[in-house]
Amino acid sequence: MSRPEEAHLVEIFWSAQGEGLFVGASTVFIRFGGCDLRCSWCDSPETWRVGSECRIETEAGSQAFASLPNPVSLNAIVESIDALKPQDGSFVSLTGGEPLLQPAMALAVASASQERGLRTHLETHGLAVDALDTVLPAVDLVAMDWKLTTEVRPSADSPLKMTDFEGRHRAFLSQAASQTEVCVKVVLTPKTADEELNRVFRAINEIAPETPLILQPVTPTGGVKKPVAPARLMDILRLSEARVKNVRLIPQTHKMYGAL
Ligand code: SF4
């Protein structure tokens, strides 16, 4: 286990946000190592386990990287953010892996980022309800996944149970929406069923009806070999807009410019 002033990271880099509500926004990404889920479409399986080194982009957009041994100190993380020269009001994304597996350091990095005039964006699987409390005071936007269990399972060593996902997502959304801005993201695959989506719509309407819902068509990778048919995507958008107030269909964009 890392001490509270150190984090196990995969990488720190600058790019445009590739997903969700602030797609296209200039962002420094802090990618935490370790994840307790196994999503069949995961595009970053190298984050599932903590590695011995973290790669750090040395100049924004250069794709030139130095490396530091894990765990990385808070000072080194802050220096790495500063070296990427983020503009005032741009974003720092706490992503992974799952950043809420290291909540004390996620809070420390988020707090230091806010002190620098940056906005903090927590990208999470939306299941770590207890850890969320720790980090929320320094988070400006929570982008929580709503995992549909047709394509997601816990890792072999995780205490998470698929039968608990919906209850945890509900509690997570309630907690996040009571304290900060939040959006929900659902990854759509060819297996996504209307009944699964109906349960998400119901939860949003019961808990925080103004919450933006981002429908993200899967980018085929890992165990998902095919995209969702365009006609099916349009059907899902029509179904969704009839059930929730604020819905957008947004594919991943970062694949276009070579980011992870
Ligand atoms: S939660 Fe994220 S990092 Fe973890 S398996 Fe799913 S997509 Fe990959």
Residues whose N, C-alpha, C, O or C-beta is under 5 A from the ligand:
A	BS01	SF4	C35 L37 R38 C39 C42 S44 G96 G97 H125
